[in-house]
Amino acid sequence: MKQRDREAAGIYRTALAAIDNAEAVPIGEPERAGAIEQSPVGVGRAEATRRELTAQEMTDVVRREAQEREAAAESLADANPQAADRLRHAARLLLDLLDLVMP
């Protein structure tokens, strides 16, 4: 981001969003409405605690993001070579980032 590379910054933000989504708590069975006096009171009382991912889990999420881009590039290669090249570049940026962070 210090180098003002907007494309790379956008790809890195996408990776951060994927990690953020992976930390979300899975949706379970909806809570049944009950008596008002049994309702949680106060700001954030009904919020679920997010999962904390390990470094390996975060790496796996980013690696999957790169693999998805590579697969999409392969499917677009004949129809839209420029889009395929952009997807391959994005995948390479994500994998290079992993190499920097997790040597």
C-alpha positions in Angstrom: 0.0 0.0 0.0 2.9 2.3 0.6 3.9 1.9 -3.0 0.4 3.1 -4.1 -0.3 0.0 -6.0 -4.1 0.2 -6.1 -4.6 -3.2 -7.8 -2.5 -5.0 -5.2 -4.1 -3.1 -2.3 -7.5 -4.2 -3.6 -6.5 -7.8 -3.8 -5.1 -7.7 -0.3 -8.3 -6.2 1.0 -10.2 -9.0 -0.7 -8.0 -11.5 1.1 -8.6 -9.7 4.4 -12.3 -9.9 3.8 -12.1 -13.6 3.1 -10.3 -14.1 6.4 -12.9 -11.9 8.2 -15.7 -14.0 6.6 -14.0 -17.2 7.8 -14.0 -15.9 11.3 -17.8 -15.5 11.3 -19.7 -17.8 13.5 -21.8 -20.4 11.5 -25.5 -19.7 11.4 -27.3 -22.2 13.6 -30.9 -22.7 14.4 -32.7 -19.4 15.0 -33.5 -18.5 18.6 -37.1 -18.7 19.5 -38.7 -15.6 20.8 -39.4 -15.7 24.5 -40.5 -13.5 27.3 -39.2 -10.0 27.2 -37.8 -10.4 30.7 -35.5 -13.2 29.4 -34.1 -11.1 26.6 -30.5 -10.1 26.8 -30.1 -6.4 27.9 -27.4 -4.1 26.9 -25.3 -3.2 23.9 -23.7 -6.3 22.3 -25.3 -8.8 24.6 -26.9 -10.7 21.8 -23.7 -10.7 19.7 -21.9 -14.0 19.0 -18.1 -14.1 19.6 -16.2 -14.5 16.4 -13.9 -17.4 15.8 -10.2 -16.8 16.1 -8.3 -18.4 13.2 -4.8 -19.8 13.6 -2.0 -18.6 11.3 -2.3 -21.8 9.3 -6.1 -21.4 8.9 -5.6 -17.8 7.6 -2.9 -19.1 5.2 -5.3 -21.7 4.0 -8.0 -19.1 3.4 -5.7 -16.9 1.3 -4.3 -20.0 -0.6 -7.9 -21.0 -1.5 -8.6 -17.4 -2.7 -5.5 -17.7 -5.0 -6.6 -21.2 -6.2 -10.1 -19.8 -7.0 -8.6 -17.1 -9.1 -6.3 -19.5 -10.9 -9.3 -21.8 -11.7 -11.3 -18.9 -12.9 -8.4 -17.8 -15.1 -8.3 -21.2 -16.7 -12.0 -21.2 -17.5 -11.7 -17.7 -19.0 -8.4 -18.2 -20.9 -10.0 -18.8 -24.3 -12.9 -16.4 -24.0 -11.2 -13.4 -22.4 -7.4 -13.7 -22.2 -7.0 -10.2 -20.6 -9.3 -11.1 -17.7 -7.5 -14.4 -17.3 -4.2 -12.6 -17.1 -5.6 -10.2 -14.4 -6.8 -13.2 -12.4 -3.5 -15.0 -12.7 -1.7 -11.8 -11.6 -4.1 -11.5 -8.6 -3.4 -15.2 -7.6 0.4 -14.5 -7.9 0.1 -11.5 -5.7 -1.7 -13.5 -3.0 0.8 -16.3 -3.2 3.7 -13.9 -3.1 2.1 -12.3 0.0 2.0 -15.7 1.7 5.7 -16.2 0.9 6.5 -12.9 2.6 4.4 -13.5 5.6 4.9 -17.2 6.1 8.4 -18.1 4.8 
